[in-house]
Amino acid sequence: MKTKIIAIAITALIGLPVAVSGSSIISSLIDGKTPGEAVIILAGQIDGLLGRVAVLEEEQDQTAQVIDELKSDQDKTELEIERLRLENEILKAKAENDRIKEETEAKTAAKIEECKRLIMFVPVVPVVPGGTYNQVRVWGGGKSIVDLHEKAKWFLSHEGHPDTPDDMEMVRAVYAEAKPLYEAYVAQCE
């Protein structure tokens, strides 16, 4: 109830002066005119106001249309920026992948070369002195460090076997020289 009374009081305080000033403007326009002239004056004023309102509404519609177009353009621009950002990220990732691939290929090629070097490096095997075995038959022609290591290891574990050379000191020396090369090969290449 109090809010209704307050609302009425505020409306009366604001509305009454506005109504009075509006009526005084209208009365000054038509003061001393005949009713026909007064209607023509008021009609002209109303037409002028309506024309201005129509122009304002038209400009508001144009402004709203321009704003909509700008928002649409902004959305398109934001989408294009996002697309370009994603494309840039993809290109960066691809470049990084290519760099990693090249590094990996270079490391792999170097590792393969090192493995070839290690496997093909065979120390000079001493000739079996005065025995019935020649070097090719005893050591298998020294094809690779793996073959040489395995053969020397087998000889050491089968001492006294008919296929084992008589000079076991030579076998131990060959094994001692072949073992670090074999281990380096295994560590890097297998």
HELIX and SHEET records of a PDB file:
HELIX    1   1 LYS A    2  ILE A   30  1                                  29    
HELIX    2   2 PRO A   35  MET A  120  1                                  86    
HELIX    3   3 GLN A  135  TRP A  139  1                                   5    
HELIX    4   4 ILE A  145  SER A  157  1                                  13    
HELIX    5   5 MET A  168  CYS A  189  1                                  22    
END                                                                             
